[in-house]
Amino acid sequence: LAVLAGCSHVPKRATAQLPLVSLNHLYEFQLVRSTDQQPITTAQLAQELSDRDVVFIGELHSHSASHYLQIQVLAAMFQNNSNLILSMEQFERDKQAVVDKYLGDKIGEQTLIAQGNAWPNYASDYRPLIEFAKARQIPVIAANAPKALVRCIAQKGPDVVDRLPEQQRAYLADDLTQSSTAYQAKFRRVMAGSGTWHGQPKPKHKPKSHGSHGHGHGERNGKLSNSFYAQLARDNTMAESIAKALDTHPNHQVVAINGAFHSDGRLGTVDALKRLKPNVSITVLSPYEWSADAPDLAAAAKQGDYIYTIQTMPKRYVQNQYRDRAVMAMIKKRKNRKCAW
């Protein structure tokens, strides 16, 4: 197993080089350091991360190797520093009390899943992280913006937050509109169909309400779309959650688990955190779907300080008609979910 480091500070040390290898199955990964594009072990990675304040581990949602890597890295980092905080996109701010009750052994796992609105793949993909944290008393931050509030922004725009009750407004970041031009350009490329969304190719067909995490509309008249502001609600809220965790737990490292789009290229949540805490040291791990025929590590290295190579996911659809039918069914379902404010 191995990794790649790019923009972060990497201590110099003499270690035997590991060979880049083809991967045999969907659980396998290889870590590569971006600065020199050399493979490293998980133990080496943990050592090199020992002086970082925040480590973002970008994932391809539901990719087995992404989730296997996350628990391996978390465990290796804990060996070097037990003062860790686990930040998770997969739980929303309004469910923090539920997460805390589970960590405190006051409720069982089924209650956590039901009351905490855990993702459908919780048991297979996120249970190991939560159980590791629970057994070692690692704080877990429910970092994300509540889905219902993100939906409101996607449907009505960022001004809708001014109409939210005080309690609901507190579940979102104070700043919901600031972003970098680089992130805006990246979002436009994905909406135009020339990029990938959390590791899955976007459909060529562009329905009116499809986009960031299922919310839609591209750019209109050169203005930022509601779907982009919905994306920012997630990015900026997760960044603020991490910043608050650092304030609450000084001398701790944060390990942030999120979809790769939120941290690739040090944009999204990473960029937002840098605005909040300019002096915080940050390292990004980014997934790279390996092509044995034409590996492009140089391009992949631009996405993170380290990359981890993984096998390409199976095609979700072979025939466009089935893909488009599924997309339209999803859109129809989401159209029925109206903003309550």
N, C-alpha and C positions, 0 to 999 in steps of 0.2 A: 504494500500500500504506500502511496506517496502523494505530495502536493507542490504548488507553484506560488512564489511570492513576487509581487511587483513593486508597488510604490512604497511599501512600508520599510521601516528600518530592519535590516536583517544582520544580525551579528556574524562576523566572519569566523568561520571555523573550518578546519580541515576534516572533510568526511569523504568516504568513498562514494563515488557517483553510482547511482542506481540506473539501470537501463529503462528507457521508455518501453512499455509493453502493450501489446494488444490485450484487450479485456475479454474474458471468457464468458461472463454472465452479467446479469443486470444488477447484482449486488456488489460487483467489483468496481473499485475506483483506483485511481492513481493520483497522488498529490504532486504538483509541480510548482516550483518557485518561479515567479514571473520575471524576476530581475535577470536570471541567467538561464531560465527554461530548463532547469535541472530537477529531476524527481527527488523527493525527500520522503522520509517516513513520517508517520503520524507523531511519533515521539519527537522527531526533529522539529516538526511544525509547532508542537506545543511549547518546546523550548524557545523557539523564535518568537512566539506570541507572548512570552512571559511578561514583557514590559508594555504591552498594549492596553489601552483603556477599554476599547470596544472592538469586538471581533464579529463581523457580519458573516454568517454562513448562508449564502444564497442557495436556494434549492430549486430543482424542477419539481413542482408539486406532484406527488405520487410516484416519483422515480425512486425505486428501492435503494439504489446506491447513494442518492442524496441523503436519505434518511439514515442509512447505515453509517455514512461518513459523519453525520452530525453527532451521533452518540459516541462514536469513536473519538472525535476531536474533543467533545465536552469532557469525556472521562480522562483523556490524556492531559487536558489543561488542569483538571481538578487535582491531578497528581502533583502538579507544580505549584498550584495556588488554590486553596480551598475557599478563598473569598471570591466566589463567583456569583453572578446574577444571570438568570436565564430569561431573556426577553423573547416573547413569541407573538408573531403575527396571527397565529391560529386561535388566539383568544382575544376577546374585545374588552375594552376598558370597563364597561358596565358589568362584566362578569368577574372582576378581580376578587370580590368577596367569595364567590363560589370556588375559585381556584385556591384561595387561601384556606377555605374550610377543608378542601380535599388534602392539601398539604399538611394541615393540622390534624388529619385523621378524624374529622368530625362528620364527614360524609363519605359514601362509597363511590366507586368509579362510575357506576351507572348514573348516579345523581350528578356527578361532575359532567358527564357527557350530555345529559338531558338539560340540566339547569344552566350549564356553562356554554351551551350551544357549540359543543366541540365539533370539529369538522368530521365529515363522514368517515374519513380514513384515520381517525384518531387512534383506534386500537392497533392498527398495523404500523403506523408511521410516527406517531407522537407519544404514544404510551411510554416507550423506553426513556425518552427525555424527561418526562414528568416523574416517572418512578425513580430515575437516578437522582433528580433534584429533591424529591420527597425524602428519600432515604438519607440524604446528606445535608438536609436543611438548607438547600440552595433556594433563595427567593426566586419566584417565577412572576414575571411581569406580564399581565394581560395587556398587551401594548397597542392593539389595533383600535381603529375607530369602529363604533357599532355599525353593523351593516345597514340597519334601518335609516340611520342618519346619513350614511354615504349615499344611499338610494335617494334621499331627499335632495341632496346636492346635485346628483346626476339628473334628476327630473326637473328641478326648479332653479338650479344655480346656487352659487356660494352665498348669495344674500339671504337665502332661506334660514341660515343659522341665526340671523337676528330675531327670528320669530320663535326660536326654540325656548322651551322652559329652561330655567337656570340649571337644573340638574342635568338635563340632556346636553345643554351647551358645554358643560364641564367635561363631558366625555370626549370632546373634540379638542384638538390643539388650539391654542390662542390664535396662532397665525395659520390660516388655511389657504392663503393665496400666493405666498412667496415661493418662487421656484427659480431654477437656473434656465437660461436660454438653451443650454445643451440638453437638458431634460425635456424641455418643450419640443425641441427638434426630434429627439428620440421617440417621443410619444407620437408625433405626427407620422414618422416613418412607419411605426407599427400600425397605426390606424389606416395608413395607405396600403398596408399589406406587404411591405418590403422588409418587415422584421419578424421577430417571434415574440409571443406573449407567454411568459413563464415557460418557455421551452417548447410551446406548441405552435405550429404555423397558424397564422390567422386565416380564416376562410377568405377566398377571393371575393365571394359575395358579401356586400356590405349593407346589411339591414340597418334601419334607422336607429335602433336602440341597442346596438351591440358594441362593446368596446371594453374599456378598463374594468376588469372583474365583472364583465357582463353588462356594463353601462355604456351608453352609446353617444353617437354623433361625433363626427370629426370636427375639423376647424371650420368656422363660419366667418366669412368676410375678414379673415386674418386674425380674428379674435380667438382667445382660448375657449375651448368648448367646456360644457358642463361636465363631460366625461373626464376631462383633464383635471378639473377642480375636484371631482370625486376621487380621482387617483391621488391628488395632493392631500385630500383629507386623510387618507390612509398613511401616506408617507410622512406628512408633518406630524400627525398624531403619534405614530410609532417613534419618530425622532424625539418628540417631547417626552414621551413615556420613558425612553432610555435616559434622557437628560435628567429627569426627575429621579430616576432610580440611582443615578450616579450621585446626586445630591443627598439622597436619603441614606445611601450606603457608601460613604467615602472609603477609599482604598480597596474597592472591589473592581473586578473586571466584569464587563457585560458580554455575554455571548448572545447575539441576536439571530434568531431563526426567522427567515423570511423568504418569499419568492425572489428569485434572482433578479427580476426586473427592478425590484426596489433598491438594489444595491450595486448592480453591475455598472462598471465605469465610474464608481464612486458618486453616482447620481442618486436621485430619489431620496430615500430615507437617509442615506449617508450625507448627501449634500445638505439636507435639512438639519441634521445633527451638527454639522460643522458650523452652520449659521448660529445655532444656539450655544454651542461650546467650541469656539475656534481652537482652543488649546488641547482638546481631547485627541489622543492618538488613536487612530482607527486603522484596522486591517480588514480587507474584504477577501473572502473566498468565493470563487465563482465557478459554476459547473460548465464543463465543455463536453459536448457530445462528440465522442471520439470517432474519427474516420481513419481507419488503418490505411486506406488508399491515398488519402491526401490530408494528413493532419496539418492544421494551421495553428500551431501553438503561439506564434508571434501575434496573430490577430486575437486569439483567445486571451493572451496575457494582458491585453489592454483593458479587460473587463475586471480584473481583480489583482490584488497583490499576490495571491496564490490562485491557481486554478486546480480543479480536480476533474480528471477525465473520467467519463462514464460512457457506457454503451448507449447508442441511440434508442429512444423509446420506439415501440411498435407504432405503426401508423394507426391513428384513431379511425380513419375511414379510407377506403380505397376508391369508392365511387362517390363522386361529389353529391349525387342526389341524396344519399343517406346522411352525409355531413350537413347539407343544407336543411334537410328535414329536421335534424336534431337541433340545429341552431334556431330555426324558426319556432320550434316547440318551446325551447328555452326562453326565447324572447316573448312569446305569448304568455308564458307563465309569469315572467317578470313584469309585464305590463299590467297585470292584475294586482300587483303589489304597489299600492299607492302611498305616497308620502302622507303622514298623519298631521303634518303642520303646514 
